[in-house]
Structure formats: structure tokens, C-alpha cells
């Protein structure tokens, strides 16, 4: 199947033929099959090679032929389908004018030191750095929204640094915010890890309140409640933030003020299975509502994620995986169970007859509107895992959710303001020339120069990816493999193994050369027969079974040549295949081997369940301590390395960030604003990509001139 490319706003953009290293052939259509271009030849866009031109190894293009930073591609140079409109690329996610063509330029005021900018990855200029490439504008959830106007919307996140402001064209960081509410367009309040921040636009003044705060809501500029960790409650009376005693010490996560003497607060008292999930303040005292008081007979409930009410006798609560709950002035009642069987994660409204919910349903999307009698589903196609909503008026409703998803409703039309894919991405491989190939349950993805596209019509899978170059790439699939075989961006149909079952799960895959490929996976168990792990080898025309006779791990297969292939064993063993048979090798510890990393120079690294016990295999086949000492509780999942002093690993468990780097002396956290990451890979040129859930893609490399 051909990988189709469309504008970035749909994240199906036509990809520029760029990479972090010079391409081996001219990207233009003028190069024919008779043109031989050597790897040392850098052909610039102005060098048109005619069919009769054969570039010999001595034809080296001089530095004067290289396009300098002054050669900026103008809008007329980019085909219409590639033009990125202001709504396609948020301002914070683009670099300064010297980094990108004029159509992508933003001002320096859009970047703050706490944020990692989004930049196209192409070329060899400047210092390499990490940046988010998908999804956009951030890969963190927007869990709270305040819409001051259609071109003035504030989005807070459970990860404070991801908070943004939308000005109708671009996103800009606001310095952090875990919750947001505004008395007016000129008086917006964010909660943050130290207290609150008040202001408008991107200028805010911080006020420390003695702790971390999570949510804020009020009725007027001089009547605002903020809640946070340790049962903290503060009330702004127009002069000072006064302290109120809630009576609990748990985290308070949501707040909604109906009136000064009618305030509802969501609590984590009792932990995730909160025994006291709700508190109510009557202006003088606090009342605690237990789980059984809200859900008759229940003893377990996750704390509420949102509260909104049109008045004292009409207050709605969203509890994850529980029915929508309403306070009618005297009791709690569960409602809308047929329309929202999974409950809601966000609620807001303009009146008792105009209430908006966000919550996942099987067939009706995430957006639901209640008129007091019936529910409609105005946006059934939504699949953005929405979590928050603010209904500012009948013609302005704003939505936020996982992976930085953000959309608005103007009374007639829903408009996506964020960009990118938000499906799971589990595996990644980087070509020597910088092209990136990623794989997830939903699709195969291709990235180049910071632009991402999807292999349309090609199903995804959970298998690994292996390749030799950008035109020879294998994707592990159910019942066989798919591959790009000579034609760029063309993923062929499933190639069955011809052995085993059509339902075989392929997990690991590695290519030694164009006609020697190894894969590892599992034949699913059926009634009366257990599942069976296997390893298979392809000789260019057919597959054969080479499964070891001893237990082994089927998640990774790697090696250095067709006669030096490795899979992980059990209880501290690695199995080596010499082209004919398997030999178990003890790595010297009994830890389970999480992953195997083949480094240049025929050095193999075994990442173990306890990362402190990771081991090194020398080119001579001798196992020893890798000399690595990460935290005792740290466990790695997948790894990749370019050298023994340049190894990356994604974190499976433990504390810290989800990406770590070994520099030859110590492990350090890679400082990126990311949640869970599944895999990491790179190439010898230093282009590194890490991928994970909600479609997140982080890349490290040099920027375009």
C-alpha cells in the first residue's frame, strides 16, 4: 500500500525529502535509473542531473553547491497540499525564523525555558536537541479549560508545564497550570505546584499558597476557591487568600462554587478507592459524603473528575466508570445510564437545559449534549479521548483531552485545533538516513523532517520493526511480515510465513541482510494445546523454523551477522545462534533479560529486570558487569545504543522520567516532558526517536538550516 500524505492539520502531510544526513540521491524527479550517485555526493536542489549524466565517485559536489541558510523555501516552492496554515502548526511548536521557512515562523515570546519546542527535523545545522513531533501541541492531557472568548482559551494540564493559551491561531505556554478558571478575559487564575498564578494572555503573577494546588473555581473576581494537596482549601475574598479547614488530609482534585455557601469539592480521601469522594461547604462547615451515600450500597469509587451545576438543586458529577450523578437538592441520583453507559469525565453547561458532557461511549463518540430531557451526540466521530469541557455560551464550547487534544464548537461546527495521531505506538526503527518508521496496533507510521504520515489501508500490529535502509524495512505482523521492498513509502501486503498458524503473533524481528531475516513470536494456544514460542529465519524466498529447544524470550531478536544472532533466555541466560544451532550463554546473574542491545564493535548489552544488574558481552563472547548503577528500583523496558557511552532505555517501572541515557559513566534522566514511552531507536548519525502511548513521538537530532 502507498503511504498517503496530506496537510499537517490532518497529520497526513506530504513529506519533504530531508533527513538528518545528506540523502544518497537527489530528491528531485530528474534522477533516472541510470543516474549513479555515490554516498559522498551531496546533490543540491539546484543540481539537476539529466538522464545522460552519470555522477562518478570523483564528482564530489563542493561546499559552494550546498544550500545555505539564506536559501529559504518560499511558499511558492511548496506544493499547495504541503502548505501549513497557521491553525496547523501551533506557534509554540515551531522554532525561530532562522530555523524554518517563512510560513512556519513564530516569535521568540512563544517559547519558555520550561518547554521543549517542536521543530522540523532535517539537515545538519545547529545543536541537536529533543522535541515533540506528535501529537501537537503537547503530548500531555488538557484536564481543565477556561474559554474567555473564541480566540482566547486557556488549557491546564495535570502536567503543569503543558498548560497553554490558544489565541485563535497558535498555542503558547503560560508558565504552568494544573487547573484554570477566569472571572473575565482579563482575570484568569491558574493553580500550580506552588499556589496560584493570576493574569491574562501569557503574563501571570504567581502567589505562593504553601503547597501544590490542583483546581480553582469561583463566582466573581472577589470570590474564588482553590483546592489542592493535603486537603488544602484557600478562598480569595478580594483582599487575601484565606485558609479554610476541610477536615481531610487527602488531595482535593476538583472544585465548583454554586454560591459562597454552596461549594462542592472532589476528594481522594481513602486513596483511589476513595471512601470520602465528595465534600460540601455551606459557608460555615464542611460535610463529608461517603461512597455509599452517593452510590447506594457501593464501597469503591474513583474520585470525581469534574463538577458543574446550574443551581443548588441541579449539580452534576463525573466519576470515572460510574454513571453520571446528579444532586437534586436533597439526594444523589444516577442518570443518563443508557446514553452515557461509561459515565463522563467532564461536564459544563450554560443552563439547566444546556449541559455538555465528555465521556467515551461505544458508538456515539465523546461529546454529548443534554437539554434536561434528552441527550444528543453532536460529534459522534470524535475519538480524541476528551477529558474536559467548558461551555462559555451557546456559541462557544471548548474541549480538551489526552495527548493535547483540543477542539471548539461555535454553535454550528466542531473544529479540531490540535494536530497529530493519538493511537498507541509501540515500536520504532530509524533508517541510516534519518527516516523514521513506527508501528502500533492501528497503523504503520512514517516520519521525516518532523512531518508524520500514515500507511493508509495498512493495518497495524504489535510486531517489531527492522531495516537495512529506508527502502528495505520489515514489520512484524500477525501470521507473517509486511515490508517496504525497494519502493520508498510503499508497504506491501502481508507475506505469510507459510509455516505455523495464520494467527501467529510476531513480536521480534531483525534483518542481517536483504535475504536473511529473523523473527520471533508466539503461536496462540487453543483448547487442549498450550501456546508455543518460536524463532524463524527467512532466506530470501521462504521461512524455516529454527526454534531453540530451551525456553527463551520472544520479544526481541537481534545480532551482528547471519551467524551471530541472539534472543533472551530465562533466569539470566541469552541464546546465541551460529547459523546452524543455538547455544545458551549465562550472563552471570539470574535476572530476566528485558532487552538485548547490539552495539557497534560486536558488543551486546543485556538489560535486566533489575537495571543495576545489566550485563555486557564482549566481542570475544565474555559476559561481565556492564558497570551500570541506576536506581535500585529502576527497571528498563526497551533500549538502543550507538556506542558504549551512548545508550538509551525506556523506563518500565521506578521513578523519574520515561527515558534514560547512559553516557559511559552514569545513567541520567532525559529531560523531556513525556509520559509513558514504549521504545527507542536511532542511527549512527545521532537521530534518535522514542515512541509511546497516545501517539507520542519524541525525536533528538539536528535542525534544518
NORPEHU-V748201 format. One record per residue. RES is the residue in one letter. D_CENTER is the distance of its C-alpha to the mean C-alpha in Angstrom with 2 decimals. Layout:
res = [RES & RES]
d_center = [D_CENTER & D_CENTER]
This chain:
res = [X & X & X & X & X & X & X & X & X & X & X & X & X & X & X & X & X & X & X & X & X & X & X & X & X & X & X & X & X & X & X & X & X & X & X & X & X & X & X & X & X & X & X & X & X & X & X & X & X & X & X & X & X & X & X & X & X & X & X & X & X & X & X & X & X & X & X & X & X & X & X & X & X & X & X & X & X & X & X & X & X & X & X & X & X & X & X & X & X & X & X & X & X & X & X & X & X & X & X & X & X & X & X & X & X & X & X & X & X & X & X & X & X & X & X & X & X & X & X & X & X & X & X & X & X & X & X & X & X & X & X & X & X & X & X & X & X & X & X & X & X & X & X & X & X & X & X & X & X & X & X & X & X & X & X & X & X & X & X & X & X & X & X & X & X & X & X & X & X & X & X & X & X & X & X & X & X & X & X & X & X & X & X & X & X & X & X & X & X & X & X & X & X & X & X & X & X & X & X & X & X & X & X & X & X & X & X & X & X & X & X & X & X & X & X & X & X & X & X & X & X & X & X & X & X & X & X & X & X & X & X & X & X & X & X & X & X & X & X & X & X & X & X & X & X & X & X & X & X & X & X & X & X & X & X & X & X & X & X & X & X & X & X & X & X & X & X & X & X & X & X & X & X & X & X & X & X & X & X & X & X & X & X & X & X & X & X & X & X & X & X & X & X & X & X & X & X & X & X & X & X & X & X & X & X & X & X & X & X & X & X & X & X & X & X & X & X & X & X & X & X & X & X & X & X & X & X & X & X & X & X & X & X & X & X & X & X & X & X & X & X & X & X & X & X & X & X & X & X & X & X & X & X & X & X & X & X & X & X & X & X & X & X & X & X & X & X & X & X & X & X & X & X & X & X & X & X & X & X & X & X & X & X & X & X & X & X & X & X & X & X & X & X & X & X & X & X & X & X & X & X & X & X & X & X & X & X & X & X & X & X & X & X & X & X & X & X & X & X & X & X & X & X & X & X & X & X & X & X & X & X & X & X & X & X & X & X & X & X & X & X & X & X & X & X & X & X & X & X & X & X & X & X & X & X & X & X & X & X & X & X & X & X & X & X & X & X & X & X & X & X & X & X & X & X & X & X & X & X & X & X & X & X & X & X & X & X & X & X & X & X & X & X & X & X & X & X & X & X & X & X & X & X & X & X & X & X & X & X & X & X & X & X & X & X & X & X & X & X & X & X & X & X & X & X & X & X & X & X & X & X & X & X & X & X & X & X & X & X & X & X & X & X & X & X & X & X & X & X & X & X & X & X & X & X & X & X & X & X & X & X & X & X & X & X & X & X & X & X & X & X & X & X & X & X & X & X & X & X & X & X & X & X & X & X & X & X & X & X & X & X & X & X & X & X & X & X & X & X & X & X & X & X & X & X & X & X & X & X & X & X & X & X & X & X & X & X & X & X & X & X & X & X & X & X & X & X & X & X & X & X & X & X & X & X & X & X & X & X & X & X & X & X & X & X & X & X & X & X & X & X & X & X & X & X & X & X & X & X & X & X & X & X & X & X & X & X & X & X & X & X & X & X & X & X & X & X & X & X & X & X & X & X & X & X & X & X & X & X & X & X & X & X & X & X & X & X & X & X & X & X & X & X & X & X]
d_center = [25.46 & 24.76 & 21.29 & 21.85 & 20.62 & 20.69 & 20.07 & 16.76 & 17.24 & 16.80 & 14.36 & 17.25 & 18.78 & 21.56 & 20.50 & 22.79 & 24.41 & 23.30 & 21.98 & 22.08 & 25.51 & 28.40 & 28.28 & 31.16 & 32.52 & 32.90 & 30.20 & 33.02 & 34.72 & 37.98 & 37.43 & 39.20 & 39.47 & 42.45 & 40.60 & 39.96 & 37.63 & 37.35 & 34.25 & 36.05 & 36.59 & 34.33 & 35.22 & 34.52 & 34.03 & 37.73 & 38.94 & 39.72 & 40.93 & 43.53 & 44.24 & 47.22 & 45.37 & 44.56 & 42.75 & 44.31 & 42.99 & 45.25 & 43.72 & 41.24 & 39.88 & 40.84 & 38.67 & 40.40 & 38.68 & 35.16 & 33.64 & 33.61 & 31.34 & 34.01 & 33.26 & 30.77 & 29.89 & 31.26 & 30.06 & 32.91 & 31.56 & 28.38 & 28.99 & 28.68 & 25.78 & 23.74 & 24.56 & 21.71 & 23.07 & 22.48 & 20.38 & 18.05 & 16.90 & 16.68 & 19.16 & 17.18 & 14.79 & 17.85 & 20.27 & 23.98 & 26.63 & 27.51 & 24.08 & 23.68 & 26.07 & 27.69 & 25.79 & 22.55 & 24.33 & 23.70 & 25.69 & 25.21 & 25.29 & 21.74 & 20.38 & 20.80 & 20.89 & 18.22 & 15.58 & 14.06 & 14.98 & 13.35 & 15.95 & 17.02 & 17.41 & 20.93 & 24.24 & 25.67 & 26.48 & 25.57 & 23.83 & 20.56 & 17.58 & 13.84 & 11.81 & 8.50 & 9.15 & 6.63 & 6.32 & 9.40 & 10.92 & 8.28 & 4.88 & 7.58 & 10.01 & 13.29 & 15.82 & 19.01 & 20.52 & 23.88 & 25.19 & 28.18 & 28.63 & 27.00 & 26.23 & 25.68 & 22.79 & 21.16 & 17.80 & 17.35 & 14.52 & 14.88 & 13.40 & 16.37 & 15.42 & 12.85 & 15.92 & 17.01 & 20.12 & 20.47 & 23.86 & 24.05 & 22.83 & 20.14 & 17.85 & 19.08 & 18.25 & 20.95 & 21.01 & 19.22 & 19.66 & 18.96 & 21.30 & 23.23 & 26.53 & 29.16 & 32.91 & 32.94 & 31.21 & 32.79 & 32.12 & 28.47 & 27.58 & 24.33 & 24.25 & 22.66 & 23.01 & 26.59 & 27.96 & 27.76 & 27.46 & 29.59 & 30.05 & 28.80 & 26.85 & 25.14 & 28.15 & 28.25 & 30.65 & 29.55 & 31.77 & 31.42 & 32.19 & 32.35 & 29.04 & 25.45 & 25.30 & 22.84 & 24.40 & 27.16 & 29.48 & 33.01 & 35.84 & 37.08 & 36.70 & 39.05 & 37.71 & 34.13 & 32.66 & 29.78 & 28.70 & 26.74 & 26.95 & 30.27 & 31.54 & 31.81 & 33.08 & 34.22 & 36.17 & 36.82 & 40.40 & 40.66 & 41.91 & 39.98 & 37.15 & 39.21 & 38.15 & 38.44 & 38.68 & 36.52 & 38.11 & 34.91 & 32.93 & 29.59 & 26.52 & 27.13 & 23.96 & 25.28 & 28.53 & 30.53 & 34.00 & 36.38 & 39.26 & 40.24 & 41.75 & 39.08 & 35.66 & 33.11 & 30.62 & 28.01 & 28.39 & 26.84 & 30.38 & 30.67 & 27.04 & 24.43 & 27.47 & 28.96 & 32.74 & 33.10 & 30.11 & 32.02 & 34.38 & 36.72 & 38.64 & 41.94 & 42.64 & 44.58 & 43.14 & 40.00 & 39.99 & 37.67 & 36.60 & 35.92 & 33.85 & 37.08 & 38.28 & 35.29 & 34.89 & 38.34 & 38.68 & 35.03 & 34.28 & 30.48 & 27.95 & 24.53 & 25.04 & 24.81 & 21.77 & 23.95 & 27.65 & 29.63 & 33.29 & 35.88 & 38.63 & 39.92 & 40.51 & 37.30 & 34.17 & 31.02 & 28.60 & 25.23 & 24.87 & 21.95 & 23.46 & 26.84 & 28.91 & 28.96 & 31.56 & 34.15 & 36.75 & 39.98 & 41.90 & 43.36 & 40.94 & 37.43 & 36.99 & 34.26 & 33.93 & 32.23 & 31.53 & 32.16 & 29.92 & 27.00 & 27.42 & 24.14 & 24.98 & 22.89 & 20.17 & 21.55 & 25.05 & 27.03 & 30.15 & 33.00 & 35.81 & 36.82 & 36.80 & 33.47 & 30.63 & 26.98 & 24.66 & 21.02 & 20.46 & 19.54 & 22.57 & 23.23 & 24.52 & 24.54 & 20.94 & 19.80 & 22.40 & 25.92 & 29.01 & 32.04 & 35.47 & 37.13 & 38.37 & 35.85 & 32.13 & 30.79 & 27.36 & 27.07 & 23.60 & 23.48 & 21.13 & 18.20 & 15.26 & 12.76 & 13.00 & 15.01 & 16.05 & 18.47 & 21.36 & 24.24 & 27.30 & 29.20 & 31.75 & 32.51 & 31.14 & 28.09 & 25.34 & 21.79 & 18.73 & 15.33 & 12.53 & 9.06 & 6.16 & 9.23 & 11.27 & 14.89 & 18.14 & 21.86 & 25.10 & 28.32 & 30.74 & 30.61 & 27.24 & 23.54 & 21.53 & 17.81 & 17.14 & 13.43 & 12.20 & 9.92 & 8.88 & 7.16 & 8.58 & 7.96 & 8.07 & 10.47 & 12.58 & 13.06 & 16.35 & 17.55 & 21.00 & 23.73 & 23.69 & 20.00 & 18.73 & 15.48 & 15.33 & 12.50 & 13.25 & 12.12 & 14.43 & 14.43 & 14.92 & 15.33 & 13.55 & 15.22 & 14.35 & 17.16 & 17.96 & 14.57 & 15.07 & 13.30 & 15.29 & 15.66 & 18.68 & 20.36 & 22.47 & 21.14 & 19.80 & 16.90 & 17.50 & 16.49 & 18.61 & 18.19 & 18.67 & 21.64 & 23.45 & 26.28 & 25.43 & 23.56 & 26.20 & 26.44 & 23.27 & 23.28 & 20.75 & 21.63 & 22.32 & 24.36 & 27.99 & 27.60 & 25.52 & 24.46 & 24.81 & 25.07 & 28.72 & 30.08 & 28.83 & 25.70 & 22.85 & 25.02 & 23.76 & 26.87 & 27.69 & 27.39 & 29.92 & 31.23 & 32.26 & 35.73 & 35.97 & 34.55 & 33.16 & 31.16 & 28.74 & 28.08 & 24.49 & 23.58 & 21.24 & 22.29 & 23.59 & 25.15 & 27.46 & 30.49 & 31.92 & 32.13 & 34.37 & 33.20 & 29.95 & 29.20 & 27.03 & 26.69 & 26.01 & 27.70 & 30.31 & 29.78 & 32.60 & 35.02 & 37.84 & 40.16 & 38.04 & 35.20 & 32.08 & 32.61 & 30.44 & 31.33 & 31.03 & 32.15 & 33.24 & 33.57 & 36.52 & 35.75 & 37.35 & 36.84 & 35.08 & 36.97 & 36.26 & 36.30 & 35.05 & 36.18 & 38.80 & 37.18 & 33.94 & 30.77 & 26.99 & 25.51 & 21.87 & 22.60 & 25.51 & 26.14 & 29.22 & 31.29 & 33.62 & 34.91 & 37.14 & 34.77 & 31.90 & 30.21 & 28.58 & 28.19 & 31.02 & 31.59 & 32.85 & 32.36 & 33.17 & 31.89 & 33.59 & 34.77 & 35.90 & 38.64 & 38.87 & 41.30 & 40.49 & 38.12 & 39.00 & 37.41 & 36.83 & 36.66 & 34.17 & 36.29 & 34.21 & 33.63 & 29.89 & 27.70 & 26.01 & 22.22 & 21.78 & 24.06 & 23.48 & 26.09 & 26.92 & 29.37 & 32.94 & 32.58 & 31.12 & 29.05 & 26.90 & 26.43 & 23.65 & 25.21 & 24.28 & 25.70 & 24.12 & 27.40 & 29.25 & 27.36 & 30.01 & 31.07 & 33.15 & 35.45 & 36.50 & 39.66 & 37.85 & 38.38 & 35.76 & 35.55 & 33.42 & 30.55 & 31.60 & 28.20 & 28.06 & 24.71 & 24.90 & 26.81 & 24.15 & 21.34 & 20.32 & 18.22 & 16.56 & 16.24 & 17.66 & 18.88 & 21.63 & 23.65 & 26.56 & 27.77 & 26.83 & 23.37 & 21.29 & 17.61 & 16.32 & 13.31 & 14.55 & 15.51 & 17.59 & 19.32 & 18.66 & 16.91 & 13.59 & 11.46 & 12.77 & 16.55 & 19.12 & 22.76 & 25.14 & 28.24 & 29.29 & 26.57 & 22.97 & 21.04 & 17.64 & 15.47 & 15.13 & 11.63 & 10.08 & 7.13 & 7.19 & 7.61 & 7.52 & 9.83 & 11.52 & 12.77 & 15.52 & 17.66 & 21.15 & 24.42 & 23.93 & 21.18 & 18.17 & 15.33 & 11.83 & 9.28 & 6.68 & 5.28 & 5.04 & 4.48 & 4.34 & 2.08 & 5.71 & 7.94 & 11.60 & 14.91 & 18.10 & 20.87 & 20.95 & 23.26 & 26.73]
